[in-house]
Amino acid sequence: MLDERVDVLVIGTGLCGLAIAVTAARRGLQVRCVSNERPGASLANFGQLHSGAVYAPVLPAVARACWQHHDRWRALIEPAQVGDSYGLALFHAIDALDRYHDAWTRIGIDAVEVDPRTAGPFPPPAAAFRIPDRSVNLPALHARLLDLARASGVPPARRLDVTLRRDPTSTLVWPGQSTQRAHVVVLATGADTPLLLSRAGIRHTLGVRRIAWGRFIGVDAKSLTYWLDGDLLAISPDVAGIRIGLPAVEGRYDTTEAEHDRLRAALDRRGIRPGDGDLDLLWGTVCEPTNPHANPSSTVIDLRDPPPGWTPTANLVVALPGKWSTAWHCADQVVDAIV
């Protein structure tokens, strides 16, 4: 027997899926969620709430979206925060400073210069700024967002093995075995999205890539810290140590051994020398558009009127935030497309 039809069915209950469900419910829509309850990539990454300061001169659209919606995380973040309530942006040399400072000023990001000698337990940089970024325990944040969804009128998600099916005649989609009917289905499944679409016979222009990062247990760091020139190392306080990351080289990460060595060398330059077995190298997966002109802050594809390269589908919207920090931005775009 089919369930009563609702306005919106959200597939996926990660940070973005829940933000969409909350936003839709607050706009007066009847919302249901389904999920396989397997933690997605967003719950296993660095855990940085970005203000946009790091991206300001290189990805201004991402920076603006992070900054515009930064305060919407505030009440949820407080109990999930790890370390200080601010981050540090450090510069080895003054050369790169003007570019960042000008971008922060254009966007309006609050960055305050501080004495480099007080900027953490690392060799003093040439310049240091306090920025409104912070480290977050993502499972704790997710639990808070689940509470907010319930308080907003979103029933608990129905658990099922999510598959996507598309009827070739009506072009309507539904999530596999679910009996829930909806006017619009929103696919918010992160890195699983391309595979779900492909298995349903829906053409798309999304791709996935792996990213490497490290975890070092037993080292204390109080503030989320970025070096914005040189090797661009990021260090994020974790519950029992630090998480560390470096950007890819020419857009690609190397082997596990090579990336492990890169992280170890970057830490060594800061006076941190992990012993054998102390530094773990982990791999994550991100999903993003293959179109180089796509807006990196958020991807919302309405397949009721799809762009080139996508299969028309009568009731499907695909949602991908550029960063989990931009999930509310993505949610606004999804709900604007629906109502």
C-alpha positions in Angstrom: 0.0 0.0 0.0 1.3 3.4 -1.0 1.9 6.1 1.7 0.1 9.4 1.5 1.8 11.7 -0.9 4.1 14.4 0.6 5.6 17.5 -0.9 9.3 16.5 -0.6 11.1 13.2 -0.1 14.8 13.7 0.8 17.1 10.8 0.1 20.0 11.1 2.4 20.3 12.4 6.0 23.8 13.7 6.1 24.4 17.4 6.9 23.1 18.6 3.5 20.0 16.3 3.4 19.0 17.4 6.9 19.5 21.1 6.1 17.3 20.7 3.1 14.6 18.9 5.1 14.7 21.6 7.8 14.5 24.4 5.3 11.6 22.8 3.4 9.7 22.1 6.6 10.2 25.7 7.7 8.8 26.9 4.4 5.6 25.0 5.1 6.3 21.9 3.0 5.5 18.3 4.1 8.8 16.5 4.2 9.9 12.9 4.7 13.4 11.4 4.6 14.9 8.0 3.7 18.4 6.9 4.4 20.5 3.8 4.7 21.9 5.3 7.9 25.5 4.7 6.7 27.7 7.6 7.7 28.6 9.5 4.5 31.8 11.3 3.5 30.8 14.5 5.1 30.8 12.9 8.6 34.3 11.5 8.1 36.2 14.6 6.9 38.2 17.3 8.5 35.4 18.9 10.4 36.1 22.5 9.7 33.4 25.2 9.8 34.7 27.6 7.2 34.1 31.3 7.3 35.3 31.5 3.8 38.6 33.2 4.8 40.7 30.4 3.3 39.0 30.5 0.0 38.4 34.2 -0.4 41.0 35.0 -3.1 40.9 31.7 -5.0 37.2 30.5 -4.7 35.3 33.7 -4.0 31.8 32.1 -4.6 32.6 29.5 -2.0 33.9 32.1 0.4 30.8 34.3 0.0 28.5 31.3 0.6 30.4 30.2 3.7 30.4 33.7 5.1 26.8 34.5 4.3 25.5 31.3 6.0 28.1 31.0 8.8 25.9 32.2 11.6 23.2 29.7 10.7 25.5 27.0 12.2 26.2 29.0 15.4 23.6 27.4 17.8 24.3 23.9 16.4 28.1 24.3 16.6 28.6 25.3 20.2 28.2 21.8 21.8 30.1 20.2 19.0 33.1 22.5 18.9 36.6 21.1 19.4 39.3 23.6 20.5 39.1 27.4 20.4 36.1 29.3 18.9 38.4 30.9 16.3 41.0 29.8 13.7 44.4 31.1 12.7 45.6 32.1 9.2 49.4 32.2 9.1 51.7 33.5 6.4 55.4 32.5 6.0 56.0 35.7 4.0 54.3 39.0 3.5 54.0 38.6 -0.3 50.6 36.7 -0.2 49.1 38.8 2.6 47.7 41.7 0.5 45.8 39.3 -1.8 44.0 37.6 1.1 43.5 40.8 3.1 41.9 42.5 0.0 39.6 39.5 -0.5 38.5 39.4 3.1 37.7 43.1 3.0 35.6 42.7 -0.2 33.5 39.9 1.3 33.4 41.4 4.8 35.1 38.5 6.6 36.2 39.4 10.1 39.9 38.8 10.2 42.0 40.4 13.0 45.8 40.6 12.9 47.5 39.2 16.0 51.0 39.0 17.2 52.7 36.2 15.3 54.6 35.1 18.4 51.3 34.1 20.0 50.0 32.1 17.0 50.2 28.6 18.4 53.0 26.3 19.3 54.7 26.5 15.9 57.7 28.5 14.6 56.4 32.2 14.5 55.2 33.1 11.0 55.7 36.5 9.3 52.1 37.4 9.9 49.1 35.9 11.7 45.3 36.6 11.7 42.5 35.4 13.8 39.6 34.2 11.6 36.1 33.0 12.5 36.7 29.3 11.6 36.5 26.5 14.1 36.9 22.7 14.3 33.8 20.6 14.8 33.1 17.1 16.0 30.9 16.2 13.0 29.0 13.2 14.6 28.0 15.6 17.4 26.9 18.2 14.9 24.9 15.7 13.0 23.1 14.6 16.2 22.2 18.3 16.8 20.9 18.7 13.3 18.8 15.6 13.7 17.3 17.2 16.8 16.6 20.4 14.9 14.9 18.4 12.1 12.6 16.7 14.6 11.8 20.1 16.2 11.0 21.5 12.8 8.4 18.9 12.1 10.4 16.4 10.1 9.7 12.8 11.1 12.6 10.4 11.7 14.0 9.0 8.5 12.8 5.7 7.2 15.7 3.3 7.0 16.2 1.3 3.8 18.8 0.2 1.3 18.6 3.2 -1.0 18.5 2.6 -4.7 17.0 5.0 -7.3 14.5 3.8 -9.9 13.2 5.7 -12.9 10.1 4.8 -14.8 11.0 5.1 -18.5 7.4 6.1 -19.4 6.5 8.6 -16.8 10.2 9.5 -16.1 9.2 9.6 -12.4 11.8 8.3 -9.8 11.4 6.7 -6.4 13.8 5.3 -3.9 13.8 1.6 -4.6 11.6 -0.3 -2.1 10.1 2.8 -0.5 6.3 3.1 -0.7 6.5 6.9 0.0 5.1 9.1 -2.8 6.3 12.6 -3.2 5.8 15.5 -5.6 9.6 16.1 -5.6 12.4 13.7 -4.7 15.7 15.4 -3.6 18.8 13.3 -4.0 21.3 14.5 -1.3 23.6 11.5 -1.1 27.0 13.1 -1.5 29.7 10.9 -2.9 27.2 8.1 -3.6 25.2 10.3 -6.0 26.9 9.5 -9.4 26.5 5.7 -8.8 22.9 6.0 -7.8 22.1 8.1 -10.9 24.0 5.8 -13.2 22.3 2.7 -11.9 18.9 4.3 -12.5 19.9 5.1 -16.1 20.1 8.8 -15.5 22.9 10.6 -17.4 24.8 13.2 -15.4 28.0 15.3 -15.4 29.3 14.5 -11.9 32.5 12.9 -10.9 34.2 11.7 -7.8 37.8 12.0 -6.6 39.7 10.9 -3.6 41.3 13.2 -1.1 44.0 12.3 1.4 44.4 13.6 5.0 46.0 12.4 8.2 45.3 11.9 11.8 48.0 12.2 14.5 47.0 11.0 17.9 48.5 12.4 21.1 49.4 15.9 19.8 47.5 18.9 21.2 46.4 21.8 19.1 44.0 24.4 20.4 43.1 26.3 17.3 42.2 25.3 13.7 45.3 26.6 11.8 45.9 27.3 8.1 49.2 28.3 6.5 48.0 30.3 3.5 51.3 30.3 1.6 54.1 27.7 1.2 52.8 24.2 1.4 49.2 25.3 2.6 49.1 22.9 5.5 46.0 22.8 7.6 45.9 21.5 11.2 42.6 20.9 12.9 42.1 19.9 16.6 40.5 16.5 17.0 39.0 14.8 20.0 42.2 12.9 20.7 44.8 14.7 18.6 45.0 16.6 15.3 43.8 16.1 11.8 46.1 17.4 9.1 45.7 18.0 5.4 47.6 19.3 2.3 46.1 20.3 -1.0 46.5 18.0 -4.0 49.5 18.6 -6.3 48.2 19.8 -9.7 44.7 18.5 -8.7 45.8 15.0 -7.9 46.9 13.0 -4.8 49.6 10.4 -5.1 49.9 7.0 -3.5 49.2 6.4 0.2 53.0 6.1 0.9 53.8 9.4 -1.0 51.0 11.3 0.7 52.0 9.9 4.1 55.6 11.2 3.4 54.3 14.6 2.3 52.3 15.1 5.6 55.2 13.9 7.7 57.6 16.4 6.0 55.1 19.2 6.5 54.8 18.4 10.2 58.5 18.2 10.5 58.9 21.7 9.1 56.7 22.9 12.1 58.8 21.0 14.6 56.3 18.1 14.9 58.0 14.8 14.4 55.6 11.8 14.5 57.1 8.5 15.5 56.6 5.4 13.4 52.9 4.4 13.4 51.8 7.6 15.0 50.6 9.2 11.8 47.6 7.6 10.0 46.9 8.4 6.4 43.2 8.3 5.5 41.3 8.7 2.2 38.0 10.5 1.7 35.8 10.9 -1.4 34.2 14.0 -2.8 31.6 14.4 -5.5 31.6 17.5 -7.7 30.6 18.6 -11.2 32.9 17.9 -14.1 31.9 21.1 -15.7 34.8 23.6 -15.0 32.3 26.5 -15.1 30.0 25.1 -12.4 29.5 27.2 -9.3 31.8 25.5 -6.7 29.7 26.8 -3.7 26.7 24.6 -4.4 25.3 22.3 -7.2 21.6 22.0 -7.5 20.3 20.3 -10.7 16.5 20.3 -11.3 16.0 17.4 -13.6 12.4 18.6 -14.4 14.2 21.0 -16.7 17.8 19.6 -16.9 20.9 21.2 -18.3 22.8 19.5 -21.1 24.2 16.1 -20.2 21.4 15.2 -17.8 18.5 12.9 -18.4 15.1 14.6 -18.0 13.3 13.2 -14.9 9.9 14.4 -13.9 10.3 14.8 -10.1 14.0 14.7 -9.2 16.3 17.4 -7.9 20.0 16.6 -7.2 21.8 18.6 -4.4 25.5 18.8 -3.6 27.0 21.5 -1.4 30.5 22.7 -2.4 31.5 22.2 1.3 29.5 21.0 4.2 29.8 24.6 5.5 27.6 25.7 2.5 24.8 23.1 3.2 22.3 25.8 4.2 23.1 27.7 1.0 22.4 24.6 -1.0 19.2 24.0 1.0 17.9 27.4 0.2 18.5 26.8 -3.6 16.8 23.5 -3.5 13.7 24.8 -1.7 13.6 27.9 -4.0 13.5 25.5 -7.0 10.7 23.5 -5.5 8.2 26.1 -4.3 
